[in-house]
Amino acid sequence: MDGRLVIIGGGAAGMSAASAARRVDADLEVVVLEASGYAAYGMCGIPYYLAGLVERAEDLLAYPPGYFRERRGIDLRLHAEATGLDPAARIVHYVQDGRAARLSYDRLIVAAGGAPTVPPIPGLGDPHVFTVRALEDAMALRGLLDAGRVGRALVVGAGYIGLEMAEALAARGVSVVVAELLPRVMPNLDEPVAALVEEEVRRHGIDLRLGSGLTEVRRRGGTLEAVIDGEGAPVDLVVVAAGVRAATTIAAGAGAATGPGGALLVDDRMRTSLPDVFAAGDCIAPHHLVLGGPAFVPLGPAANKTGRVAGTVAAGGDATFRGIVGTAVVKVFDLGVGRTGLTLAEAEAAGLAAVATDVVGKSRAKYYPGSAPVHVRLVHEPGGRLLGAQMVGRDGVAKRIDVAATALQAGFDVDDVAALDLSYAPPYAPVYEPILLAAQAAARHREPAAPLARGGRL
């Protein structure tokens, strides 16, 4: 297929799309516009870089920029920020190194990713306030930490990123305050599960302030001060981790249809409502297999997969993306915290009849060293259809949440999960596997199917 493919965004989705397009068509001109100075880096590794577990920022790069240009023939343009889109004329407007430019395209992929949610609070423009979504921000923060200039920090938000940042800063000897507007941590977990995470955070000495809001960041005689619930406290830096929104301003402004969270709506081949315009990654709302409709769940694995599909189709090949179930796992100090599908709150908000079954099992045989409790919550319909799972434990959570994710992808009910033939060996899992215990408990309390009306037929 002749012509030019332009990709907005050089993150996981954008560079996956560019590489997939190159594999399909060796002669297609592929141009990537990336607003920052880095492309194809592991954003999820930033907390571990800040904690010192990853030595260099360059270690987070999948490949250096020159690799894409020289080995894959991709025209990667760094510091090139897309500013506008004219779908009728097939032109992208952008600014590179302060100079305005325009670029025509035959096909376009929007992979602009997610943008940090920054609340309208006075003082967040201070140079010691970070959102830590770009690698440059992480490098600047790491420089302050390495120089020993951070003794006290405020993290705004107690979701995934906020708690990962709190742990990273604590690992560097920083006294950390976490302010969260909601009355609990991790709003994407059900309350009983989130309470276990809260206990772990407090156990590690984090000053966790729930139901508290940051109202101002100000300078007092050269000292940075954060005002929380009307009280000022000196801090050396502030990390804003108040959530992520889909970066869709350009595409939506050009008329592309949007859905949940303002994210771009796409079909299973990543086509948007605009002609020859595709989208992938954290800026889209892909099909959710449990909800049966679009959902905004920005996670890395889906970004890579949707990027590959978008690049393949845009270059003239064929590929489809089946959908997501929203699987994630996060390390919070010594805990692994996993979720997939819907929480009970999410299921109820979607109008689904749902109940939750909670079980505590062991991660290994009880007599084997390192065995630890695993808390499992299965969310399911009263009739048994599996809707989601949440797990918390110090050992083996990632393995088990992936089992639940596989079951959701396959459309299993709790009886199907209870019948799974899972592995057993004392160092890795007990005979009474926690997820199977939860499924058995759920199956015992399932409601029987409604009887057929007289004269009804199967």
C-alpha positions as CSV (number, residue, x, y, z in Angstrom):
1,M,0.0,0.0,0.0
2,D,1.6,3.3,-1.1
3,G,1.3,6.5,0.8
4,R,2.1,7.9,4.2
5,L,1.0,6.7,7.6
6,V,1.3,9.3,10.4
7,I,1.1,8.3,14.0
8,I,0.5,10.7,16.8
9,G,2.3,9.5,19.9
10,G,5.5,7.5,20.4
11,G,4.5,5.5,23.5
12,A,3.7,1.8,23.7
13,A,0.7,2.0,21.4
14,G,2.3,4.3,18.9
15,M,5.6,2.5,18.4
16,S,3.8,-0.9,18.4
17,A,1.6,0.5,15.6
18,A,4.6,1.8,13.7
19,S,6.5,-1.5,13.9
20,A,3.4,-3.5,12.9
21,A,2.8,-1.2,9.9
22,R,6.4,-1.7,8.8
23,R,6.1,-5.4,9.0
24,V,3.1,-5.3,6.8
25,D,4.4,-2.9,4.2
26,A,8.2,-2.4,3.8
27,D,7.7,0.6,1.5
28,L,5.1,2.5,3.4
29,E,6.3,5.9,4.7
30,V,5.8,5.8,8.5
31,V,6.1,9.1,10.5
32,V,5.7,9.2,14.3
33,L,5.2,12.5,16.1
34,E,6.2,12.3,19.7
35,A,5.8,15.4,22.0
36,S,8.5,14.4,24.5
37,G,12.1,13.6,24.0
38,Y,11.7,9.9,24.4
39,A,9.8,7.1,22.8
40,A,8.9,3.5,23.5
41,Y,9.8,3.5,27.2
42,G,8.3,1.6,30.1
43,M,6.1,4.1,31.9
44,C,5.1,1.6,34.5
45,G,8.8,1.3,35.5
46,I,9.1,4.9,36.6
47,P,8.4,4.3,40.3
48,Y,11.1,1.6,40.3
49,Y,13.5,4.0,38.7
50,L,12.7,6.6,41.3
51,A,13.2,4.1,44.1
52,G,16.6,3.3,42.7
53,L,15.8,-0.3,41.7
54,V,16.3,0.7,38.1
55,E,19.7,2.5,37.8
56,R,19.3,4.6,34.7
57,A,16.4,6.2,32.9
58,E,17.7,4.7,29.6
59,D,17.1,1.3,31.1
60,L,13.4,1.9,30.7
61,L,13.7,2.4,26.9
62,A,12.6,-0.6,24.8
63,Y,15.0,0.7,22.0
64,P,16.9,3.9,21.5
65,P,15.4,6.4,19.0
66,G,18.1,5.6,16.4
67,Y,17.0,1.9,16.3
68,F,13.6,2.8,14.9
69,R,15.1,5.2,12.4
70,E,18.0,3.1,11.2
71,R,16.8,-0.5,11.7
72,R,13.1,-0.2,11.0
73,G,12.9,2.8,8.7
74,I,10.5,4.7,10.9
75,D,10.7,8.5,10.7
76,L,10.5,9.2,14.5
77,R,10.3,12.9,15.3
78,L,10.9,13.8,18.9
79,H,9.7,17.1,20.5
80,A,7.0,17.1,17.8
81,E,3.7,17.9,19.4
82,A,0.5,17.5,17.4
83,T,-1.7,20.6,17.8
84,G,-4.5,20.1,15.3
85,L,-6.1,17.8,12.8
86,D,-8.0,18.5,9.5
87,P,-9.6,15.2,8.5
88,A,-11.1,16.7,5.3
89,A,-7.7,17.9,4.0
90,R,-5.9,14.9,5.7
91,I,-3.4,17.2,7.4
92,V,-1.9,17.1,10.9
93,H,-0.6,20.4,12.4
94,Y,2.3,20.1,14.8
95,V,5.0,22.1,16.6
96,Q,8.6,20.8,16.7
97,D,11.3,22.7,18.6
98,G,9.1,25.8,18.6
99,R,8.4,25.8,14.9
100,A,4.9,25.2,13.5
101,A,4.6,22.6,10.7
102,R,2.0,20.5,8.9
103,L,2.1,17.0,7.6
104,S,-0.2,15.3,5.1
105,Y,-1.3,11.8,5.6
106,D,-3.1,9.0,3.8
107,R,-3.9,7.2,7.0
108,L,-3.5,8.4,10.6
109,I,-3.2,6.6,13.9
110,V,-4.0,8.5,17.1
111,A,-2.0,7.0,19.9
112,A,-1.7,10.1,22.1
113,G,-2.1,8.0,25.3
114,G,-3.4,9.3,28.6
115,A,-2.8,12.7,30.2
116,P,-2.5,13.2,34.0
117,T,-5.6,14.7,35.6
118,V,-4.4,18.0,37.2
119,P,-7.1,19.6,39.5
120,P,-7.5,23.3,39.3
121,I,-5.5,24.0,42.5
122,P,-3.4,27.2,42.9
123,G,0.3,26.6,42.8
124,L,0.5,23.4,40.9
125,G,2.8,25.1,38.3
126,D,5.6,25.2,40.8
127,P,8.8,23.4,39.5
128,H,8.7,21.1,42.5
129,V,5.2,19.8,41.6
130,F,5.4,16.7,39.4
131,T,2.9,14.5,37.6
132,V,5.5,11.9,36.8
133,R,4.0,10.6,33.6
134,A,6.7,11.7,31.2
135,L,10.3,10.3,31.5
136,E,11.7,13.8,31.7
137,D,9.6,14.5,34.8
138,A,10.9,11.3,36.4
139,M,14.5,12.3,35.6
140,A,14.1,15.7,37.2
141,L,12.6,14.1,40.3
142,R,15.3,11.5,40.5
143,G,17.8,14.3,40.4
144,L,16.4,15.9,43.5
145,L,16.3,12.5,45.3
146,D,19.9,11.7,44.3
147,A,21.0,15.1,45.5
148,G,19.4,14.5,48.9
149,R,17.1,17.5,48.5
150,V,13.9,15.7,49.4
151,G,13.1,15.0,53.1
152,R,9.3,15.4,53.0
153,A,6.9,14.8,50.1
154,L,3.1,15.0,49.5
155,V,1.5,12.6,47.1
156,V,-2.0,13.6,45.9
157,G,-4.1,10.6,45.2
158,A,-4.2,7.0,46.6
159,G,-4.8,5.0,43.4
160,Y,-2.3,2.8,41.7
161,I,0.2,5.5,40.8
162,G,-0.1,7.4,44.0
163,L,0.6,4.4,46.2
164,E,3.5,3.3,43.9
165,M,5.0,6.7,44.2
166,A,4.5,6.7,48.0
167,E,6.4,3.4,48.2
168,A,9.2,4.7,45.8
169,L,9.7,7.9,47.8
170,A,9.6,6.0,51.2
171,A,12.3,3.6,49.8
172,R,14.5,6.7,49.4
173,G,14.1,7.7,53.0
174,V,11.5,10.4,52.3
175,S,8.7,11.1,54.9
176,V,5.5,10.8,52.8
177,V,2.1,12.2,53.2
178,V,-0.7,10.9,50.9
179,A,-3.8,13.0,50.6
180,E,-6.9,11.3,49.1
181,L,-10.3,13.0,48.6
182,L,-12.2,9.8,48.8
183,P,-12.7,8.0,52.2
184,R,-10.5,5.0,51.1
185,V,-7.5,4.0,49.0
186,M,-7.8,2.5,45.5
187,P,-11.3,3.4,44.4
188,N,-11.1,0.7,41.7
189,L,-11.4,-2.0,44.4
190,D,-14.3,-2.8,46.6
191,E,-14.2,-1.4,50.1
192,P,-13.3,-4.6,52.0
193,V,-10.4,-5.2,49.7
194,A,-9.2,-1.6,49.7
195,A,-9.2,-1.8,53.5
196,L,-6.5,-4.5,53.4
197,V,-4.4,-2.2,51.2
198,E,-4.9,0.8,53.5
199,E,-3.7,-1.3,56.5
200,E,-0.5,-2.2,54.6
201,V,0.2,1.4,53.6
202,R,-0.2,2.6,57.2
203,R,1.9,-0.3,58.5
204,H,4.8,1.1,56.5
205,G,4.7,4.5,58.1
206,I,2.9,6.5,55.4
207,D,0.9,9.5,56.7
208,L,-2.3,8.5,54.9
209,R,-5.0,11.2,55.0
210,L,-8.3,9.9,53.6
211,G,-11.2,12.3,52.9
212,S,-8.6,15.1,52.7
213,G,-8.0,17.5,49.9
214,L,-5.1,19.7,48.7
215,T,-6.4,23.2,48.3
216,E,-3.2,25.2,47.5
217,V,0.6,24.9,47.0
218,R,2.5,28.1,47.9
219,R,5.9,29.5,48.6
220,R,6.7,31.0,51.9
221,G,10.1,32.6,52.0
222,G,11.5,30.0,49.5
223,T,9.9,27.1,51.3
224,L,7.2,25.0,49.5
225,E,4.1,24.6,51.5
226,A,1.1,22.4,50.8
227,V,-2.3,23.3,52.3
228,I,-4.3,20.3,53.2
229,D,-7.8,20.8,54.8
230,G,-6.9,24.3,55.6
231,E,-3.5,23.5,57.3
232,G,-0.2,24.3,55.7
233,A,2.7,21.9,55.9
234,P,6.2,22.4,54.5
235,V,7.2,19.9,51.8
236,D,10.1,19.5,49.4
237,L,8.0,18.3,46.5
238,V,4.4,17.4,45.5
239,V,3.5,14.5,43.3
240,V,0.0,14.8,41.7
241,A,-1.4,11.3,41.0
242,A,-5.1,12.3,40.8
243,G,-5.9,10.0,37.8
244,V,-5.5,9.8,34.1
245,R,-7.8,11.1,31.3
246,A,-7.7,10.1,27.7
247,A,-5.7,12.5,25.5
248,T,-8.3,13.0,22.8
249,T,-8.4,16.8,22.4
250,I,-7.1,16.8,18.8
251,A,-9.1,13.9,17.5
252,A,-12.3,14.7,19.3
253,G,-11.9,18.4,18.2
254,A,-11.9,17.1,14.6
255,G,-15.1,15.3,15.1
256,A,-14.1,11.8,16.2
257,A,-16.8,10.0,18.3
258,T,-16.0,9.6,22.0
259,G,-17.4,7.4,24.7
260,P,-16.7,6.6,28.4
261,G,-14.2,8.9,30.0
262,G,-14.1,11.0,26.8
263,A,-12.0,8.3,25.2
264,L,-12.2,7.6,21.4
265,L,-14.6,5.0,20.2
266,V,-13.1,2.4,17.9
267,D,-14.3,-0.9,16.3
268,D,-12.4,-4.2,16.6
269,R,-9.9,-3.0,13.9
270,M,-9.2,0.2,15.8
271,R,-11.1,2.4,13.2
272,T,-12.5,5.6,14.6
273,S,-15.5,7.5,13.2
274,L,-13.2,9.6,11.0
275,P,-12.2,8.2,7.5
276,D,-8.8,6.5,7.5
277,V,-8.2,7.6,11.1
278,F,-7.4,4.8,13.6
279,A,-6.7,5.0,17.3
280,A,-5.0,2.8,19.9
281,G,-3.7,2.8,23.5
282,D,-4.8,4.8,26.5
283,C,-6.8,7.3,24.5
284,I,-9.4,4.7,23.4
285,A,-12.4,3.0,24.9
286,P,-12.2,-0.6,23.6
287,H,-14.8,-3.3,23.9
288,H,-15.2,-4.6,27.4
289,L,-16.0,-8.3,27.3
290,V,-17.9,-8.4,30.6
291,L,-19.8,-5.1,30.2
292,G,-20.5,-5.9,26.5
293,G,-19.7,-2.3,25.5
294,P,-16.9,0.3,25.4
295,A,-14.9,1.1,28.6
296,F,-12.0,3.4,29.4
297,V,-9.4,1.2,31.2
298,P,-6.0,2.6,30.4
299,L,-3.5,-0.3,30.9
300,G,-0.2,-1.2,29.2
301,P,-0.9,-4.6,27.7
302,A,-4.0,-3.4,25.8
303,A,-2.0,-0.4,24.6
304,N,0.5,-2.7,22.9
305,K,-2.1,-5.0,21.5
306,T,-4.4,-2.3,20.1
307,G,-1.3,-0.6,18.7
308,R,-0.3,-3.7,16.8
309,V,-3.9,-4.0,15.4
310,A,-4.1,-0.4,14.4
311,G,-0.7,-0.5,12.6
312,T,-1.5,-3.7,10.8
313,V,-4.8,-2.6,9.5
314,A,-3.7,0.9,8.6
315,A,-0.9,-0.6,6.5
316,G,-3.2,-2.8,4.5
317,G,-3.2,-5.9,6.6
318,D,-6.0,-7.4,8.7
319,A,-6.2,-7.9,12.4
320,T,-8.8,-7.6,15.2
321,F,-8.8,-6.9,18.9
322,R,-11.3,-9.0,20.8
323,G,-11.5,-6.7,23.8
324,I,-10.5,-6.3,27.4
325,V,-11.5,-7.5,30.9
326,G,-9.5,-4.9,32.8
327,T,-6.8,-7.0,34.4
328,A,-4.3,-5.3,36.6
329,V,-1.8,-6.1,39.3
330,V,0.1,-3.7,41.5
331,K,2.8,-4.0,44.2
332,V,2.0,-2.0,47.3
333,F,4.9,-2.4,49.7
334,D,4.8,-6.1,50.6
335,L,1.3,-6.8,49.1
336,G,0.4,-7.9,45.6
337,V,-3.0,-6.4,44.7
338,G,-4.8,-7.7,41.6
339,R,-8.2,-7.2,39.9
340,T,-9.9,-8.2,36.8
341,G,-13.4,-7.7,35.3
342,L,-15.9,-5.7,37.5
343,T,-15.9,-4.9,41.2
344,L,-19.2,-5.3,43.0
345,A,-19.6,-1.5,42.9
346,E,-18.9,-1.4,39.2
347,A,-21.3,-4.3,38.4
348,E,-24.1,-2.6,40.4
349,A,-23.4,0.7,38.7
350,A,-23.8,-1.1,35.3
351,G,-27.2,-2.3,36.4
352,L,-26.1,-6.0,36.8
353,A,-27.5,-8.2,39.5
354,A,-24.3,-9.1,41.4
355,V,-23.1,-10.6,44.6
356,A,-19.6,-11.1,46.1
357,T,-18.1,-14.1,47.6
358,D,-15.0,-13.7,49.9
359,V,-12.5,-16.4,50.8
360,V,-9.1,-16.4,52.5
361,G,-6.8,-19.2,51.4
362,K,-3.1,-19.9,51.5
363,S,-0.6,-19.1,48.8
364,R,1.4,-22.4,49.3
365,A,1.0,-25.5,51.4
366,K,0.5,-24.3,55.0
367,Y,3.6,-26.1,56.2
368,Y,5.8,-24.8,53.4
369,P,8.0,-21.7,54.3
370,G,6.7,-18.5,52.9
371,S,3.0,-19.5,52.8
372,A,0.8,-16.5,53.3
373,P,-2.9,-15.6,53.3
374,V,-4.5,-14.8,49.9
375,H,-7.8,-12.8,50.1
376,V,-10.0,-13.6,47.1
377,R,-13.2,-11.8,46.2
378,L,-15.2,-13.2,43.3
379,V,-18.0,-11.0,41.9
380,H,-20.7,-12.9,40.1
381,E,-24.3,-12.9,39.2
382,P,-26.7,-14.9,41.6
383,G,-27.0,-17.5,38.9
384,G,-23.3,-18.0,38.7
385,R,-22.0,-15.9,35.8
386,L,-18.5,-14.7,36.8
387,L,-18.2,-10.9,36.6
388,G,-14.9,-10.2,38.2
389,A,-12.3,-10.9,40.8
390,Q,-10.0,-9.1,43.3
391,M,-7.1,-10.5,45.2
392,V,-4.7,-9.3,47.9
393,G,-1.8,-11.2,49.3
394,R,2.0,-11.3,49.9
395,D,2.6,-14.2,47.6
396,G,1.3,-15.5,44.3
397,V,-1.4,-12.9,43.5
398,A,-0.3,-12.3,39.9
399,K,-0.6,-16.0,39.0
400,R,-4.1,-16.2,40.5
401,I,-5.6,-13.0,39.1
402,D,-4.5,-14.2,35.6
403,V,-6.5,-17.4,36.2
404,A,-9.6,-15.3,36.9
405,A,-8.9,-13.1,33.8
406,T,-8.6,-16.2,31.7
407,A,-11.9,-17.5,33.1
408,L,-13.6,-14.1,32.3
409,Q,-12.2,-14.1,28.7
410,A,-13.6,-17.6,28.2
411,G,-17.0,-16.7,29.6
412,F,-16.8,-19.1,32.6
413,D,-19.3,-19.2,35.4
414,V,-18.3,-20.1,39.0
415,D,-19.0,-23.8,38.4
416,D,-16.5,-23.7,35.5
417,V,-13.9,-22.0,37.7
418,A,-14.4,-24.5,40.5
419,A,-13.8,-27.4,38.0
420,L,-10.5,-26.0,36.8
421,D,-7.6,-28.5,37.0
422,L,-4.9,-26.1,38.4
423,S,-1.4,-27.0,39.4
424,Y,-0.4,-28.1,42.9
425,A,3.0,-28.3,44.6
426,P,3.8,-27.2,48.1
427,P,6.3,-24.5,47.1
428,Y,3.8,-22.9,44.7
429,A,0.2,-23.6,45.6
430,P,-1.8,-25.6,48.1
431,V,-4.1,-28.5,47.3
432,Y,-7.0,-26.2,48.2
433,E,-6.2,-23.4,45.8
434,P,-7.7,-20.0,47.0
435,I,-9.5,-19.2,43.7
436,L,-11.0,-22.6,43.6
437,L,-12.2,-22.3,47.2
438,A,-13.8,-19.0,46.3
439,A,-15.5,-20.5,43.3
440,Q,-16.8,-23.5,45.3
441,A,-18.2,-21.2,47.9
442,A,-19.9,-19.1,45.2
443,A,-21.3,-22.1,43.5
444,R,-22.8,-23.4,46.8
445,H,-24.8,-20.2,47.1
446,R,-25.8,-19.7,43.5
447,E,-29.5,-19.4,42.8
448,P,-31.0,-22.2,40.7
449,A,-32.1,-21.4,37.2
450,A,-35.7,-20.3,36.8
451,P,-38.0,-23.2,35.8
452,L,-39.4,-23.2,32.3
453,A,-43.0,-22.0,32.0
454,R,-45.5,-24.7,31.1
455,G,-45.3,-25.3,27.4
456,G,-41.9,-23.8,27.2
457,R,-39.3,-25.3,25.0
458,L,-35.5,-25.6,25.3
